C-alpha cells in the first residue's frame, strides 16, 4: 500500500512511556508490540488474554495478540531512548481497524501508523479503504512533524476505483509549511492548482492534534479549541476537543474496564491503559473503527455482525440511536416502544410513543400524563425538577425524578434516578425515559440526553434497514 511504501524507510524507535510505577523486585513485565512495557504482578493469563496489577486496585488487561513478550520475575525494564520535550506525546503505532456502519455492517478498513524517521521527525499516517457496490475508495494521509513539534508537511491521496479496478477519480494534495506560510499543491484528473495561506503559530494538523491529545492523562475533564488546517478540505477551522474523562465500558471478557475518552465534533474515542484505541467514532456511531488483527481485516470488512447503533420499532414508524456499544437494544419489543440497557452501569432507557394522548394537548399536560404512566412502573416516583428544553428543534419538557428500585443482582432496595424528555413530533407524543441507580446516574446522564436528542422519524445516511415510514423515498416516488 502507498502508506507502507512511504514509511518503509523509517526505522521505528521505542516510545518513551515509563510504566505507571517502578517494578518491584522479582516483579513481572508485559511488553507490548508497540513498544510499551508494564511492570507489576500478573494476576491471570490464558491463551488469548493476560492481566497485570500495576498497583493497588489498578489492574489492566491485554489481548495476547498485542503482547510481544511476558517476563516473569523481572527486576528491570528495557531502556528506551529519550524523546525531545516537544515530542513527549509521541507513541509508536501500527494498528489495524475495521470500519462498520450503524447497522453493524463492515464497510472498510483503517491502517494507522506513527514512527520516527532517521532525522528524528515524527511521521503520522492513516490509510482508509471504503467498500461499496460500485467499487471502493482509498484515502491515504501522511503528516510530518519536526523535532521541535512544529508541523512540517502533509500529504493526502484520494482515489476511487470501479469494480474492475479502473480509476474513476483521483486527487493528490501536498502541503508544506515554511516561514509561517503553508503552500498547498493539488493535482487531480482535471489539472493542478497551487495556493498559499498564512499558517499561524499554534496551528496543527489533524493527525498530530489527535496524537497529542491521546497522550494526555485522565483527570479533570477539559475542553479546548484548537486551530487546525485540514489539508484534505484545504481549510482552517477551530474545533473543541474534550479529554480527561474516564468511562466504564464492557470488556472483551464481559467485565467492566475503565477507558480514557477523547470527544470531538466527529465523535468519541476510547483508549485503554496503554494508550491503544479500543473504539473510534468517525461520524458518531454511524461510522466506527474498532481494532482488528491485520490478518482478519478483509474478512471483518465484509461482516455484518457488529452491534447496531440504530434500530426501528416493530412498526417501522420511528427509530432510536445508541451512543456506543456499552448500550444494547432489548429484544422482543412491542409496537410503539424501543428499549436499551447499559451493560456496566445497570442503566436503562426507553423511547415510547403515546398514541392515546391527544396531539392538541399542551406540553405540561402531556408531561403530566407521561409521569402518571411512569408512576405505575416506578414505585414512589418523586419529581425533583421540571424544565423546558429544545429537542428536535421544538420545545420539550425535561423531568428529573427519583424512585424506589432494586439491585438487579441482590434484589435489595436501591434508589434510582430518572431523566424523562417529553416532546411532540408531528401529531404524536413521545417520551424518552432513562434511569440508573443514583450512585451511577452521573456516568450515564450525558448518554440519556444524547439518546433523547437523536431519535429518528425519517432515517438519513446510515440506517439499520428501515421499514415502514422509515424507508426513504426514491426520486421516482417509490420506496427503497
C-alpha positions in Angstrom: 0.0 0.0 0.0 1.0 3.6 -0.5 1.5 4.4 3.1 3.5 1.3 3.8 5.9 2.3 1.0 6.2 5.8 2.3 7.1 4.5 5.8 9.3 1.6 4.7 12.5 3.6 5.0 11.6 4.9 8.5 13.1 2.8 11.4 10.8 2.5 14.4 12.1 3.8 17.7 10.6 2.7 21.0 8.4 5.4 22.6 9.3 6.9 26.0 6.5 5.7 28.1 7.6 4.6 31.6 5.3 2.2 33.5 2.9 3.6 36.0 5.2 2.7 38.8 8.6 1.1 39.3 8.6 -2.7 39.2 9.0 -4.5 42.5 11.9 -6.9 43.0 11.1 -10.1 41.2 8.0 -8.4 39.6 6.5 -9.3 36.2 6.8 -7.3 33.0 4.5 -7.3 29.9 6.0 -5.9 26.7 3.5 -4.8 24.1 4.3 -4.9 20.3 4.0 -1.1 20.1 7.0 -0.8 22.5 5.3 -0.1 25.8 6.2 -2.1 28.9 4.1 -2.6 32.1 5.5 -3.8 35.4 3.7 -5.3 38.3 2.1 -8.6 39.2 0.4 -10.8 36.6 -2.9 -11.9 38.1 -4.2 -14.2 35.4 -3.1 -15.4 32.0 -4.9 -17.5 29.3 -4.1 -18.4 25.7 -5.7 -15.2 24.5 -5.6 -12.7 27.4 -3.3 -11.6 30.3 -4.0 -9.3 33.2 -1.4 -7.4 35.3 -1.8 -5.5 38.6 0.2 -2.2 38.3 -0.6 -1.1 41.8 -3.3 -1.5 44.4 -6.7 -1.6 42.6 -5.0 -0.8 39.2 -5.4 -3.8 37.0 -5.2 -3.7 33.2 -5.6 -6.5 30.6 -4.3 -7.1 27.1 -5.2 -9.5 24.3 -2.2 -11.8 23.6 -2.1 -10.5 20.0 -1.0 -7.2 21.4 1.8 -8.7 23.5 5.4 -9.0 22.3 6.8 -10.8 25.4 6.0 -11.6 29.0 8.9 -11.7 31.5 8.1 -13.1 35.0 10.3 -12.2 37.9 12.0 -9.4 36.1 13.8 -6.8 38.1 14.4 -4.1 35.5 12.9 -2.6 32.4 14.5 -2.3 29.0 15.9 1.2 28.5 14.1 3.4 26.0 15.6 6.3 24.1 14.7 9.8 25.3 12.4 11.9 23.3 12.8 15.7 22.7 10.4 17.6 25.0 8.2 18.9 22.2 7.6 15.3 21.1 6.9 13.9 24.5 3.4 12.9 23.2 4.8 10.5 20.6 3.8 6.9 20.8 4.7 4.4 18.1 1.7 2.8 16.4 1.0 0.2 13.7 -2.7 -0.6 14.2 -5.4 -2.1 12.0 -9.1 -1.4 12.3 -12.3 -2.5 10.7 -14.9 0.2 9.9 -18.6 -0.6 10.4 -21.8 1.4 9.9 -24.9 2.0 12.1 -26.5 -1.3 11.0 -23.4 -3.3 12.2 -22.1 -3.9 8.6 -18.4 -3.8 7.8 -17.7 -1.1 5.2 -14.0 -0.8 5.1 -10.6 -0.8 6.9 -8.2 1.7 8.5 -4.4 1.3 9.0 -2.9 3.8 11.4 0.8 4.3 11.9 3.2 6.5 13.8 7.0 6.3 13.6 10.2 8.4 13.8 12.5 8.7 10.8 16.3 8.9 10.6 16.1 12.7 11.1 14.1 12.3 14.4 10.9 13.7 12.8 7.5 12.0 13.5 5.6 10.5 10.6 1.8 10.0 11.3 -0.2 8.1 8.7 -3.7 6.8 8.1 -4.8 4.5 5.2 -8.5 4.3 4.7 -10.3 1.9 2.4 -14.1 2.1 1.9 -16.0 -0.6 0.0 -19.3 0.0 -1.9 -21.3 -1.8 -4.6 -19.9 0.4 -7.3 -16.2 -0.1 -6.2 -14.0 1.2 -3.5 -12.4 4.5 -2.3 -8.9 4.7 -0.9 -7.6 7.7 1.2 -4.0 7.9 2.4 -2.9 10.7 4.8 0.7 11.3 5.9 1.8 14.1 8.2 5.4 15.0 9.2 6.2 16.9 12.5 9.7 18.2 13.2 11.7 17.5 16.4 10.6 20.9 17.6 6.9 19.7 17.5 6.1 22.1 14.6 4.2 20.7 11.6 6.4 20.3 8.5 4.2 18.9 5.7 1.1 16.9 4.9 0.1 14.7 2.1 -3.3 13.3 1.1 -4.1 10.9 -1.8 -7.7 10.1 -2.7 -8.6 7.6 -5.3 -11.9 6.0 -6.4 -12.0 2.8 -8.4 -14.9 0.9 -10.0 -15.5 -2.8 -9.6 -13.0 -3.6 -12.3 -10.2 -1.6 -10.5 -10.4 1.2 -13.1 -9.7 4.7 -11.7 -12.9 6.8 -11.6 -11.4 9.8 -9.8 -8.1 10.7 -8.2 -6.7 13.7 -6.2 -3.3 14.3 -4.6 -2.7 17.2 -2.2 0.7 18.2 -0.8 1.1 21.0 1.7 4.5 22.3 3.0 4.9 24.7 5.9 7.8 27.3 5.7 8.2 30.8 7.2 4.7 30.9 8.6 3.2 30.1 5.2 1.6 26.8 4.0 1.9 26.1 0.3 -0.8 23.7 -1.0 -0.5 21.9 -4.3 -3.5 19.9 -5.5 -3.5 17.6 -8.6 -6.5 15.8 -10.0 -7.7 14.4 -13.3 -8.8 17.9 -14.1 -5.4 19.6 -13.6 -3.2 21.3 -11.0 -3.9 24.1 -8.5 -1.4 25.8 -6.2 -2.3 28.2 -3.3 -0.6 29.6 -0.2 -2.0 30.7 3.2 -0.8 32.2 6.4 0.0 29.5 8.9 -0.3 31.0 12.3 1.7 29.8 15.4 -0.1 27.0 17.2 -2.0 25.8 14.1 -2.0 22.0 14.0 -2.6 19.2 11.5 -5.5 16.8 12.4 -3.4 13.6 13.0 -0.8 15.4 15.0 -3.5 17.0 17.2 -5.2 13.7 17.9 -1.8 12.1 18.8 -1.1 14.9 21.2 -4.4 14.6 23.0 -4.2 10.8 23.1 -1.1 11.2 25.3 -3.0 13.5 27.8 -3.6 11.8 31.2 -7.1 11.3 32.6 -8.3 13.5 35.4 -10.1 16.8 35.2 -12.3 16.9 32.1 -11.2 19.8 29.9 -12.4 21.2 26.6 -10.0 23.1 24.4 -10.5 24.7 21.0 -7.5 24.1 18.7 -6.9 25.8 15.3 -6.4 23.1 12.6 -5.6 23.2 8.9 -7.3 20.3 7.2 -5.3 19.6 4.1 -7.9 17.2 2.6 -10.5 20.1 2.6 -7.9 22.9 2.3 -9.5 24.8 5.1 -8.7 26.3 8.5 -11.1 25.6 11.3 -11.2 25.5 15.1 -13.0 22.6 16.8 -13.5 21.8 20.5 -11.7 18.7 21.8 -12.6 17.3 25.2 -10.3 15.0 27.0 -9.6 13.7 30.5 -12.9 11.7 31.1 -12.8 8.2 32.4 -15.6 5.8 31.5 -16.5 2.2 32.4 -17.3 0.1 29.4 -17.8 -3.7 28.8 -14.5 -5.5 28.3 -13.8 -8.4 25.9 -14.2 -10.8 28.8 -17.6 -9.4 29.8 -16.3 -7.4 32.8 -16.2 -3.7 33.1 -13.0 -1.9 32.1 -12.1 1.7 32.5 -11.1 3.7 29.5 -10.0 7.3 28.7 -12.2 9.2 26.4 -11.5 11.9 23.8 -14.5 13.7 22.4 -14.6 15.7 19.2 -17.4 17.0 17.0 -17.0 13.9 14.8 -17.4 11.5 17.8 -15.6 9.9 20.7 -12.5 7.7 21.0 -11.8 5.2 23.8 -8.2 4.5 24.9 -7.0 1.7 27.1 -4.3 2.0 29.8 -1.6 1.5 27.2 -3.0 4.3 25.0 -4.3 1.8 22.4 -7.6 2.7 20.7 -10.5 0.4 21.6 -13.1 2.3 19.6 -13.1 5.4 17.5 -16.1 7.2 16.0 -15.5 8.6 12.6 -19.0 10.0 12.2 -20.6 9.5 15.6 -22.0 5.9 15.9 -22.9 5.9 12.2 -19.3 5.1 11.2 -17.0 3.5 13.7 -13.5 2.0 13.7 -12.7 -1.0 16.0 -9.3 -2.7 16.3 -8.7 -6.0 14.5 -5.7 -8.2 13.5 -4.2 -7.4 10.1 -4.9 -11.0 9.0 -8.7 -10.5 9.8 -9.2 -7.1 8.2 -10.6 -8.3 4.9 -13.0 -10.9 6.5 -14.3 -8.4 9.1 -14.8 -5.7 6.5 -17.4 -7.9 4.8 -19.0 -9.0 8.1 -22.4 -7.8 9.4 -22.1 -9.0 13.0 -21.2 -5.7 14.7 -23.7 -4.3 17.3 -26.2 -2.0 15.6 -26.4 1.6 16.7 -29.8 2.3 15.1 -32.9 0.1 15.3 -36.5 0.9 14.3 -39.5 -0.1 16.4 -41.6 -3.1 15.1 -44.0 -0.9 13.1 -41.2 1.0 11.4 -42.5 4.4 12.4 -39.5 5.6 14.4 -36.0 4.6 15.4 -33.6 5.1 18.2 -29.8 5.7 18.1 -27.5 4.4 20.8 -24.3 6.4 21.6 -22.0 3.4 22.0 -21.9 -0.4 22.3 -21.9 0.0 26.1 -25.7 0.1 25.4 -27.5 -2.8 23.9 -31.0 -3.0 22.4 -33.6 -5.2 24.2 -35.1 -8.0 22.1 -38.8 -8.7 21.7 -40.1 -5.1 21.6 -43.8 -4.3 21.1 -45.0 -1.7 18.6 -44.5 1.9 19.7 -41.6 1.2 22.0 -37.8 0.7 21.9 -35.6 -0.1 24.9 -31.9 -0.5 25.6 -29.8 -1.3 28.6 -26.3 -0.2 29.7 -24.2 -3.3 30.2 -22.0 -2.0 33.0 -23.9 0.8 34.8 -27.3 -1.0 35.4 -29.0 1.8 33.4 -32.0 1.5 31.0 -33.7 3.8 28.5 -37.0 3.5 26.6 -38.4 5.6 23.7 -42.2 5.3 23.8 -44.9 6.7 21.5 -48.0 7.7 23.4 -50.8 7.0 20.8 -53.6 7.7 23.3 -52.6 11.3 24.0 -54.4 14.0 22.1 -52.0 15.9 19.8 -53.8 19.1 20.9 -52.7 18.7 24.5 -50.4 21.4 26.0 -46.9 20.3 26.7 -47.3 20.4 30.6 -50.5 18.3 30.4 -48.8 15.7 28.2 -45.9 15.6 30.6 -48.3 15.0 33.5 -49.8 12.1 31.6 -46.4 10.5 31.0 -45.4 10.9 34.6 -48.7 9.2 35.7 -47.8 6.3 33.4 -44.3 6.1 34.8 -45.5 6.1 38.4 -47.2 2.8 37.6 -43.8 1.1 36.8 -41.5 3.2 39.0 -42.8 2.9 42.6 -42.6 6.0 44.7 -41.8 8.3 41.8 -40.9 11.8 43.1 -40.3 14.7 40.7 -37.1 16.7 41.6 -37.1 19.2 38.7 -39.0 20.2 35.6 -37.7 22.5 32.9 -38.2 23.4 29.2 -35.5 22.4 26.7 -35.1 22.5 23.0 -35.4 19.0 21.5 -35.5 18.2 17.7 -36.0 21.9 17.0 -39.1 22.3 19.2 -39.8 23.0 22.9 -39.8 19.9 25.0 -40.1 19.2 28.8 -37.3 17.6 30.8 -38.1 16.0 34.1 -35.6 14.7 36.7 -37.1 12.3 39.3 -36.3 9.6 41.8 -38.0 6.3 42.6 -37.5 3.2 44.7 -36.0 0.3 42.8 -34.0 -2.8 43.5 -30.4 -4.0 42.9 -30.6 -6.3 39.8 -28.0 -8.7 41.4 -29.1 -8.9 45.0 -32.7 -7.8 45.0 -32.0 -5.3 47.8 -33.8 -1.9 47.8 -31.9 0.7 45.8 -32.9 4.2 44.9 -32.8 5.1 41.2 -32.8 8.4 39.4 -34.8 9.1 36.2 -34.4 11.6 33.3 -37.5 12.0 31.1 -37.9 14.0 27.9 -41.4 14.6 26.6 -41.9 16.1 23.1 -44.5 16.2 20.3 -43.3 15.2 16.9 -45.9 15.7 14.2 -49.2 14.6 15.6 -47.8 12.1 18.1 -46.3 12.5 21.6 -43.0 10.8 22.5 -41.2 10.2 25.8 -37.5 9.2 26.2 -37.3 7.7 29.7 -33.9 6.8 31.2 -32.9 5.6 34.6 -30.0 4.3 36.6 -29.0 3.7 40.3 -28.4 7.1 41.9 -24.7 6.3 42.6 -24.2 5.5 38.8 -26.5 8.1 37.3 -23.8 10.7 36.6 -22.0 8.1 34.4 -24.9 7.8 32.0 -26.7 11.1 32.2 -25.0 12.5 29.1 -25.9 9.4 27.2 -29.5 9.7 28.2 -29.7 13.3 26.9 -27.8 12.2 23.7 -30.4 9.4 23.0 -33.4 11.8 23.6 -31.9 14.4 21.2 -31.4 12.0 18.3 -34.4 9.6 17.9 -35.4 9.3 14.2 -38.7 9.7 12.4 -37.0 9.6 9.0 -33.7 7.8 8.7 -31.0 9.5 6.7 -27.5 8.4 5.9 -26.6 5.1 7.5 -29.6 3.1 8.6 -30.5 -0.2 10.1 -32.5 -1.5 7.2 -35.5 0.9 7.8 -39.0 -0.4 7.3 -42.5 1.3 7.0 -42.4 5.1 7.2 -38.7 5.0 7.9 -38.0 3.8 4.3 -36.6 6.7 2.2 -38.5 7.6 -1.0 -36.6 7.4 -4.2 -36.6 10.1 -6.8 -39.3 8.3 -8.6 -41.5 8.5 -5.5 -41.2 4.8 -4.7 -39.7 3.2 -1.6 -36.3 1.7 -1.1 
